[in-house]
Amino acid sequence: MANRRPRPIRGDSQKSKTYKFAKKNLVPVQGTTFNRLTVVWVQNNGVPFNTTGFFATLTRNNVIVSIAAFDSFGVARFNNIPVLTRVSYTIRTFNANGVLFRRRTIPAGVQTFAIIG
């Protein structure tokens, strides 16, 4: 034998309220997240290196375009390079003594670049 379910109340018991929310036209974000070229130096597992004292040079056609220092979280921000980059760059990372650690090519059309390893 089937159990009978209770019927809904016919009238409003004045305990319920109706809320109307204004519709917001959400416009998808287009463009870039960052406004300057940002480089992140991480380990193979994605954890940033402690890069205190390290710096990087950005070159184009063997001419230094910009120099930026890394913070302790492995991030360097090139303040004079707007994004999305229009040309490719070569980045070289050095320690405080000037010893070259990595050399990578940053392609055109990026706003953030990760150096892995």
C-alpha contacts under 8 A as a table, 3 or more apart, distances in Angstrom:
res1	aa1	res2	aa2	distance
9	I	12	D	7.37
12	D	15	K	7.44
12	D	16	S	7.30
13	S	16	S	7.07
14	Q	17	K	7.53
32	T	35	N	6.82
32	T	83	V	7.39
32	T	84	L	7.29
32	T	111	Q	7.20
33	T	111	Q	7.91
34	F	37	L	7.33
34	F	38	T	7.71
34	F	83	V	7.37
34	F	111	Q	6.49
34	F	112	T	7.83
35	N	82	P	6.06
35	N	83	V	5.83
35	N	111	Q	7.64
36	R	77	R	6.80
36	R	78	F	6.23
36	R	79	N	5.69
36	R	80	N	7.14
36	R	81	I	5.66
36	R	82	P	4.70
36	R	83	V	5.54
36	R	111	Q	6.95
37	L	77	R	5.95
37	L	78	F	5.36
37	L	79	N	7.11
37	L	81	I	5.65
37	L	82	P	6.16
37	L	83	V	5.88
37	L	84	L	7.89
37	L	85	T	7.63
37	L	110	V	7.86
37	L	111	Q	5.22
37	L	112	T	5.87
37	L	113	F	7.92
38	T	75	V	6.97
38	T	76	A	5.83
38	T	77	R	4.53
38	T	78	F	6.31
38	T	111	Q	6.55
38	T	112	T	4.81
38	T	113	F	6.44
39	V	75	V	5.68
39	V	76	A	5.17
39	V	77	R	6.36
39	V	112	T	5.72
39	V	113	F	4.82
39	V	114	A	5.74
39	V	115	I	7.32
40	V	48	P	7.42
40	V	74	G	5.49
40	V	75	V	4.59
40	V	76	A	6.54
40	V	112	T	7.56
40	V	113	F	6.24
40	V	114	A	4.69
40	V	115	I	6.12
41	W	48	P	5.91
41	W	49	F	6.33
41	W	74	G	4.96
41	W	75	V	6.49
41	W	114	A	5.71
41	W	115	I	4.63
41	W	116	I	6.08
41	W	117	G	7.51
42	V	45	N	7.70
42	V	46	G	5.37
42	V	47	V	5.38
42	V	48	P	4.00
42	V	49	F	5.49
42	V	74	G	6.75
42	V	114	A	6.98
42	V	115	I	6.17
42	V	116	I	5.09
42	V	117	G	6.18
43	Q	46	G	5.25
43	Q	47	V	5.35
43	Q	48	P	5.93
43	Q	49	F	6.37
43	Q	116	I	5.60
43	Q	117	G	4.78
44	N	47	V	7.49
44	N	116	I	5.87
44	N	117	G	5.48
46	G	116	I	7.74
48	P	73	F	5.89
48	P	74	G	5.31
49	F	72	S	7.63
49	F	73	F	6.44
49	F	74	G	5.34
50	N	71	D	7.88
50	N	72	S	4.91
50	N	73	F	5.66
50	N	74	G	5.95
51	T	54	F	5.38
51	T	70	F	5.92
51	T	71	D	6.15
51	T	72	S	5.00
51	T	73	F	6.59
51	T	74	G	5.24
52	T	70	F	6.37
52	T	71	D	5.54
52	T	72	S	4.57
52	T	73	F	7.93
52	T	74	G	7.90
53	G	69	A	7.23
53	G	70	F	6.87
53	G	71	D	7.61
53	G	95	N	6.28
53	G	96	A	5.06
54	F	69	A	6.11
54	F	70	F	5.47
54	F	71	D	7.89
54	F	93	T	7.10
54	F	94	F	5.63
54	F	95	N	4.29
54	F	96	A	5.39
55	F	67	I	7.19
55	F	68	A	5.69
55	F	69	A	4.11
55	F	70	F	5.37
55	F	76	A	7.70
55	F	93	T	5.84
55	F	94	F	5.45
55	F	95	N	6.40
55	F	96	A	7.27
56	A	67	I	5.71
56	A	68	A	5.45
56	A	69	A	6.27
56	A	70	F	7.41
56	A	76	A	7.62
56	A	91	I	6.57
56	A	92	R	5.45
56	A	93	T	4.30
56	A	94	F	6.03
57	T	64	I	6.66
57	T	65	V	7.58
57	T	66	S	5.87
57	T	67	I	4.49
57	T	68	A	6.62
57	T	91	I	5.64
57	T	92	R	5.34
57	T	93	T	6.61
58	L	64	I	5.85
58	L	65	V	5.55
58	L	66	S	5.16
58	L	67	I	6.22
58	L	89	Y	6.29
58	L	90	T	5.69
58	L	91	I	4.63
58	L	92	R	6.69
59	T	62	N	5.77
59	T	63	V	5.26
59	T	64	I	4.31
59	T	65	V	5.20
59	T	66	S	7.12
59	T	89	Y	5.70
59	T	90	T	5.15
59	T	91	I	6.40
60	R	63	V	5.38
60	R	64	I	6.60
60	R	65	V	6.61
60	R	88	S	7.38
60	R	89	Y	5.29
60	R	90	T	6.36
64	I	67	I	7.69
66	S	78	F	6.73
66	S	80	N	7.19
66	S	81	I	7.93
67	I	78	F	7.01
68	A	76	A	5.90
68	A	77	R	6.24
68	A	78	F	5.71
69	A	76	A	5.72
69	A	77	R	7.65
70	F	73	F	7.67
70	F	74	G	5.81
70	F	75	V	5.24
70	F	76	A	4.43
70	F	77	R	7.76
71	D	74	G	5.75
71	D	75	V	5.61
71	D	76	A	6.55
72	S	75	V	7.51
78	F	81	I	5.73
79	N	82	P	7.54
81	I	85	T	7.38
82	P	85	T	6.44
83	V	86	R	7.70
83	V	109	G	7.48
83	V	110	V	6.65
83	V	111	Q	5.06
84	L	108	A	7.51
84	L	109	G	4.88
84	L	110	V	5.05
84	L	111	Q	5.13
85	T	88	S	7.32
85	T	107	P	7.90
85	T	108	A	5.12
85	T	109	G	4.73
85	T	110	V	5.50
85	T	111	Q	6.60
86	R	108	A	5.14
86	R	109	G	5.81
87	V	107	P	6.91
87	V	108	A	4.54
87	V	109	G	7.40
88	S	105	T	6.96
88	S	106	I	5.46
88	S	107	P	4.40
88	S	108	A	4.56
89	Y	105	T	5.74
89	Y	106	I	5.06
89	Y	107	P	6.61
89	Y	108	A	7.73
90	T	103	R	7.04
90	T	104	R	5.79
90	T	105	T	4.44
90	T	106	I	6.00
91	I	102	R	7.98
91	I	103	R	5.72
91	I	104	R	5.37
91	I	105	T	6.13
91	I	106	I	7.00
92	R	100	L	6.93
92	R	101	F	7.45
92	R	102	R	5.68
92	R	103	R	4.51
92	R	104	R	6.63
93	T	100	L	5.92
93	T	101	F	5.55
93	T	102	R	5.28
93	T	103	R	6.62
94	F	97	N	7.59
94	F	98	G	5.29
94	F	99	V	5.23
94	F	100	L	4.53
94	F	101	F	5.52
94	F	102	R	7.47
95	N	98	G	5.37
95	N	99	V	5.53
95	N	100	L	6.92
95	N	101	F	7.24
96	A	99	V	7.53
100	L	103	R	7.88
104	R	115	I	7.64
106	I	110	V	7.87
106	I	113	F	6.95
107	P	110	V	6.83
110	V	113	F	7.11
